[in-house]
Amino acid sequence: MTDIKSMNFEELKEKLVAMGEKEFRAAQIYEWMHRKLCGGFDEMTNISIPLREKCKESFSFCTLRAVDRRESVDGTCKFLFELPDKNVIESVLMKYHHGNSVCISSQVGCRMGCAFCASTIGGLTRNLLPSEMLEQIYEITKISGERVSNIVVMGTGEPFDNYDNLIRFLEMISDVRGLNISGRNLTISTCGIVPRIKEFADGGFTANLALSLHAPNDALRQKLMPVARAYPLTEILSAMDEYYQKTGRRLTFEYSLISGVNDSAAQARELSSLIKGRNCLVNLIPVNEVKEREFKRSHAKNIENFKNILEKNRINVTIRREMGSDIDAACGQLRKSYMDKGVNRE
């Protein structure tokens, strides 16, 4: 059956008309799904019972089930959601003074193979549908009872490895008929898939683009991130510059600090030279320690020194506020723990 929650408004209207229904029914059903966040056709009380039954026969209706939830002392909530096919994914609600942010997954697992990341352990299972990306936000909104103002596609998976579904998700989450979240409040994080960055730049989007950089040169980056073997930094940065030129959106470079690997003063100076002259922000991230990986987070003194060197070179830099460090904060940790218990095995 057709996944109704992954259909945009025009597609839904066209389908309903083909089924012999009036066009206005599409607006009603779309509002129930993407504004009222209903849990199924039976909740659509202004839709006739015969139409509801017809929809049940024609469409699948994606919903997620929260199978685990952990709340940090700082208010961060991490959710483990079960998909209709029994796979599980993670999402995180982060509360800030300026509003609530949700970090969503774009894939079940990941094939990028970054050496310090828990999400890649076990590889890629499948891509998420637009409905499954939307549902992470919808379910968190319903569970928390609070409005989500910012969305970060930075959880498990490489968003640009699921490009078509990502684009459909972005179009629908920003639709005025739905939650109407501005592109300025959407952030996409990528390992640096150059063709997709360029395609995204040509797509007319206004989302923020963040590059998972993590190294100041190709040699080290290739050791940490297999994708770097396909796309050297000169090509990636050129594509990022193109995105900035076409959108005017400040670029973000994410840099996970790993003790003794990429956190030296010399590497801070090398990074400064690499990205100087750009309208950008470097987000320094003390690496999340994962028991399956040998990497350790940088010492506080090294983190501060790295930050100071970047600032002396007139580069905007922040140290990511640690949130949820007591609830398996690293992407993929909660899912892996759940899988290891055998709960999700058939």
C-alpha positions as CSV (number, residue, x, y, z in Angstrom):
1,M,0.0,0.0,0.0
2,T,1.0,3.6,-0.5
3,D,2.6,5.3,2.5
4,I,0.2,8.2,2.9
5,K,2.4,10.2,5.4
6,S,5.2,10.4,2.8
7,M,2.9,11.9,0.2
8,N,3.1,15.7,-0.3
9,F,-0.2,17.6,-0.4
10,E,-0.5,17.7,-4.2
11,E,0.1,14.0,-4.5
12,L,-2.5,13.3,-1.8
13,K,-5.0,15.5,-3.5
14,E,-4.4,13.9,-6.8
15,K,-4.8,10.4,-5.3
16,L,-8.0,11.2,-3.5
17,V,-9.6,12.8,-6.6
18,A,-8.7,9.6,-8.5
19,M,-10.6,7.7,-5.7
20,G,-13.7,9.8,-6.4
21,E,-13.3,12.2,-3.5
22,K,-13.5,16.0,-3.3
23,E,-10.3,18.0,-3.3
24,F,-11.0,19.5,0.1
25,R,-10.7,16.1,1.7
26,A,-7.0,16.2,1.0
27,A,-6.6,19.4,3.1
28,Q,-8.6,17.8,5.9
29,I,-6.5,14.6,5.9
30,Y,-3.2,16.4,5.5
31,E,-4.0,18.6,8.5
32,W,-4.9,15.6,10.6
33,M,-1.5,14.0,9.8
34,H,0.9,16.9,9.8
35,R,-0.6,19.5,12.2
36,K,-2.9,17.6,14.5
37,L,-0.5,14.7,14.5
38,C,-3.2,12.1,14.7
39,G,-2.3,8.5,15.3
40,G,-4.5,6.9,12.6
41,F,-7.5,7.3,10.3
42,D,-10.0,6.6,13.1
43,E,-9.0,9.8,14.8
44,M,-10.0,11.9,11.8
45,T,-13.4,12.8,13.2
46,N,-14.5,15.2,10.4
47,I,-13.9,12.5,7.8
48,S,-16.8,10.1,7.0
49,I,-16.5,6.5,8.2
50,P,-16.7,5.2,4.6
51,L,-13.8,7.4,3.5
52,R,-11.8,6.4,6.5
53,E,-12.3,2.7,5.6
54,K,-11.4,3.4,2.0
55,C,-8.2,5.0,3.2
56,K,-7.3,2.0,5.4
57,E,-7.7,-0.2,2.3
58,S,-5.6,2.1,0.1
59,F,-2.9,3.5,2.4
60,S,-0.4,2.5,5.1
61,F,-0.3,4.9,8.0
62,C,3.2,5.1,9.5
63,T,3.5,5.4,13.3
64,L,6.4,4.9,15.6
65,R,6.4,3.3,19.0
66,A,8.6,4.5,21.8
67,V,10.3,1.4,23.2
68,D,12.8,3.2,25.4
69,R,13.2,6.7,26.8
70,R,16.0,8.1,28.9
71,E,16.0,11.5,30.4
72,S,19.2,13.3,31.5
73,V,19.6,15.4,34.6
74,D,19.9,18.4,32.1
75,G,16.5,17.7,30.6
76,T,17.8,16.1,27.4
77,C,15.6,13.1,26.4
78,K,16.8,10.3,24.2
79,F,14.1,8.1,22.5
80,L,14.4,4.7,21.0
81,F,11.6,4.3,18.4
82,E,10.4,1.1,16.8
83,L,9.5,1.3,13.1
84,P,6.7,-0.6,11.5
85,D,9.1,-3.3,10.4
86,K,10.4,-3.7,14.0
87,N,13.8,-2.0,13.3
88,V,14.7,0.6,15.9
89,I,16.1,4.2,15.6
90,E,17.2,6.9,17.9
91,S,16.1,10.5,18.3
92,V,17.0,13.2,20.9
93,L,15.1,16.1,22.3
94,M,17.4,18.9,23.5
95,K,16.0,21.9,25.5
96,Y,17.6,25.3,25.1
97,H,16.6,28.8,26.2
98,H,15.8,29.7,22.6
99,G,13.6,26.7,22.0
100,N,13.5,22.9,21.7
101,S,15.7,21.1,19.2
102,V,15.2,17.5,18.0
103,C,18.0,15.5,16.5
104,I,16.6,12.9,14.1
105,S,18.1,9.8,12.4
106,S,17.9,9.5,8.6
107,Q,18.9,5.8,8.3
108,V,18.7,2.6,10.3
109,G,22.4,2.2,10.9
110,C,25.1,3.8,8.7
111,R,27.6,2.7,6.1
112,M,30.0,5.6,6.4
113,G,32.3,3.7,8.8
114,C,33.6,6.6,10.8
115,A,36.2,5.1,13.2
116,F,35.0,6.9,16.3
117,C,31.2,6.6,15.8
118,A,28.9,4.0,17.4
119,S,26.3,4.4,14.7
120,T,28.4,2.6,12.1
121,I,28.8,-0.6,14.2
122,G,26.7,-3.2,12.3
123,G,26.6,-1.2,9.1
124,L,23.5,0.1,7.2
125,T,20.2,-1.7,7.5
126,R,18.1,0.6,5.3
127,N,17.1,4.2,4.5
128,L,14.3,5.9,6.4
129,L,11.2,7.0,4.6
130,P,10.1,10.6,4.8
131,S,7.2,9.5,7.0
132,E,9.6,7.9,9.4
133,M,11.7,11.0,9.7
134,L,8.7,13.2,10.2
135,E,7.3,10.8,12.8
136,Q,10.3,11.2,15.0
137,I,9.4,14.8,15.4
138,Y,5.7,14.2,15.7
139,E,6.0,11.6,18.4
140,I,8.5,13.7,20.4
141,T,6.1,16.6,20.2
142,K,3.2,14.5,21.4
143,I,5.2,12.8,24.2
144,S,6.8,16.0,25.5
145,G,3.8,18.2,24.9
146,E,6.1,20.9,23.8
147,R,6.7,22.6,20.4
148,V,9.8,21.7,18.4
149,S,11.4,24.8,16.9
150,N,14.6,23.4,15.5
151,I,15.5,20.2,13.7
152,V,18.9,18.7,13.2
153,V,19.4,15.8,10.8
154,M,22.5,14.6,12.7
155,G,21.5,11.3,14.3
156,T,22.2,7.9,13.0
157,G,22.9,7.8,9.2
158,E,24.3,10.0,6.5
159,P,21.5,12.2,5.3
160,F,22.9,12.7,1.8
161,D,23.1,8.9,1.5
162,N,19.3,9.0,1.6
163,Y,19.0,12.0,-0.6
164,D,15.6,11.8,-2.2
165,N,13.8,10.9,1.1
166,L,15.7,13.7,2.8
167,I,14.5,16.2,0.3
168,R,10.9,15.1,0.6
169,F,11.2,15.3,4.4
170,L,12.5,18.9,4.2
171,E,9.8,20.0,1.8
172,M,7.1,18.5,4.1
173,I,8.4,19.7,7.5
174,S,8.6,23.3,6.1
175,D,5.2,23.1,4.4
176,V,2.8,25.8,5.7
177,R,0.1,23.1,5.8
178,G,2.2,21.2,8.3
179,L,4.6,22.2,11.1
180,N,5.9,25.0,8.9
181,I,9.5,25.0,10.3
182,S,11.6,27.5,8.5
183,G,14.7,26.4,6.6
184,R,16.7,28.6,8.9
185,N,15.8,26.3,11.7
186,L,16.8,23.1,9.9
187,T,20.4,21.8,9.9
188,I,21.7,19.0,7.8
189,S,25.0,17.3,8.8
190,T,27.0,15.4,6.1
191,C,30.3,13.6,6.0
192,G,31.0,15.4,2.7
193,I,29.4,13.7,-0.2
194,V,30.4,16.2,-2.8
195,P,27.9,15.5,-5.6
196,R,25.0,15.7,-3.1
197,I,26.3,19.0,-1.6
198,K,26.3,20.5,-5.0
199,E,22.9,19.2,-5.9
200,F,21.6,20.5,-2.5
201,A,23.1,23.9,-3.3
202,D,21.2,24.0,-6.6
203,G,17.9,22.9,-5.0
204,G,16.9,26.3,-3.6
205,F,17.1,25.2,0.0
206,T,17.9,27.5,2.9
207,A,18.8,24.9,5.5
208,N,22.0,25.2,7.5
209,L,24.7,22.8,6.3
210,A,27.2,21.3,8.6
211,L,30.3,19.3,7.5
212,S,31.6,16.5,9.7
213,L,35.3,17.5,9.4
214,H,37.2,16.0,12.3
215,A,40.7,16.4,10.8
216,P,42.7,19.3,9.3
217,N,44.2,17.2,6.5
218,D,43.3,14.4,4.1
219,A,45.8,11.9,5.5
220,L,44.3,11.9,9.0
221,R,40.7,12.3,7.8
222,Q,41.1,9.2,5.6
223,K,42.1,7.2,8.7
224,L,39.1,8.4,10.6
225,M,36.5,8.6,7.9
226,P,36.5,6.2,4.9
227,V,34.4,8.6,2.8
228,A,37.4,10.9,2.7
229,R,39.1,8.5,0.3
230,A,36.5,9.4,-2.3
231,Y,36.3,13.1,-1.7
232,P,39.5,15.1,-0.8
233,L,39.1,18.2,1.3
234,T,39.8,20.6,-1.6
235,E,36.7,19.2,-3.4
236,I,34.5,19.2,-0.2
237,L,35.4,22.7,0.8
238,S,34.8,24.0,-2.8
239,A,31.3,22.4,-2.7
240,M,30.7,23.9,0.8
241,D,31.7,27.3,-0.6
242,E,29.3,26.9,-3.4
243,Y,26.5,26.2,-1.0
244,Y,27.4,29.4,0.9
245,Q,27.5,31.5,-2.3
246,K,24.1,30.3,-3.4
247,T,22.3,30.4,0.0
248,G,24.2,32.9,2.1
249,R,24.0,30.5,5.0
250,R,27.0,30.4,7.3
251,L,28.8,27.1,7.2
252,T,29.4,24.9,10.2
253,F,32.4,22.6,10.6
254,E,32.0,19.9,13.2
255,Y,35.3,18.7,14.8
256,S,35.3,15.9,17.3
257,L,38.3,16.2,19.5
258,I,40.1,12.9,20.2
259,S,42.9,12.7,22.6
260,G,46.3,12.3,21.0
261,V,44.7,12.0,17.5
262,N,43.5,15.4,16.3
263,D,43.7,17.8,19.2
264,S,47.3,19.2,19.1
265,A,48.2,22.9,18.9
266,A,49.8,22.2,15.5
267,Q,46.6,20.7,14.2
268,A,44.6,23.6,15.5
269,R,46.9,25.9,13.4
270,E,46.5,23.6,10.4
271,L,42.8,23.7,10.7
272,S,42.9,27.5,10.9
273,S,44.8,27.7,7.7
274,L,42.5,25.2,6.0
275,I,39.2,27.1,6.6
276,K,40.4,30.7,7.0
277,G,38.5,33.5,5.2
278,R,35.2,31.7,5.3
279,N,32.0,32.8,7.0
280,C,31.9,29.7,9.2
281,L,31.6,28.3,12.7
282,V,33.7,25.5,14.1
283,N,31.8,23.4,16.6
284,L,34.3,21.6,18.8
285,I,32.9,18.3,20.1
286,P,34.6,16.3,22.9
287,V,34.3,12.9,21.3
288,N,31.7,10.6,22.9
289,E,33.6,7.6,24.2
290,V,32.3,4.3,22.9
291,K,33.3,1.0,24.6
292,E,33.8,-0.7,21.2
293,R,36.2,2.1,20.1
294,E,39.6,2.9,21.6
295,F,39.4,6.7,21.2
296,K,39.3,8.9,24.3
297,R,38.1,12.5,24.6
298,S,40.6,15.3,24.7
299,H,41.5,16.8,28.1
300,A,39.8,20.0,29.0
301,K,43.1,21.9,28.8
302,N,43.7,20.7,25.2
303,I,40.1,21.6,24.2
304,E,40.5,25.1,25.6
305,N,43.9,25.6,23.9
306,F,42.5,24.3,20.6
307,K,39.7,26.8,20.8
308,N,42.0,29.7,21.7
309,I,44.2,29.1,18.7
310,L,41.2,29.1,16.3
311,E,40.0,32.3,17.9
312,K,43.4,34.0,17.6
313,N,43.1,33.2,13.9
314,R,39.7,35.0,13.8
315,I,37.6,31.9,13.4
316,N,34.3,31.6,15.1
317,V,34.3,28.7,17.4
318,T,32.2,27.1,20.1
319,I,32.6,24.0,22.3
320,R,29.5,22.0,22.1
321,R,27.6,22.0,25.4
322,E,27.5,18.4,26.7
323,M,24.0,17.3,27.0
324,G,22.7,13.9,28.0
325,S,26.2,12.6,28.8
326,D,24.5,10.3,31.4
327,I,22.1,8.6,29.0
328,D,24.3,7.1,26.3
329,A,24.8,10.4,24.5
330,A,26.7,9.0,21.5
331,C,24.6,8.4,18.4
332,G,23.9,4.7,18.1
333,Q,24.7,3.7,21.7
334,L,21.1,3.3,22.9
335,R,20.1,1.4,19.8
336,K,23.1,-0.9,20.0
337,S,22.4,-1.6,23.7
338,Y,18.9,-2.5,22.8
339,M,20.0,-4.8,20.0
340,D,22.6,-6.5,22.1
341,K,19.9,-7.5,24.5
342,G,18.3,-9.5,21.7
343,V,15.0,-7.6,22.0
344,N,14.9,-6.7,18.3
345,R,16.1,-10.0,16.9
346,E,13.7,-12.3,15.2
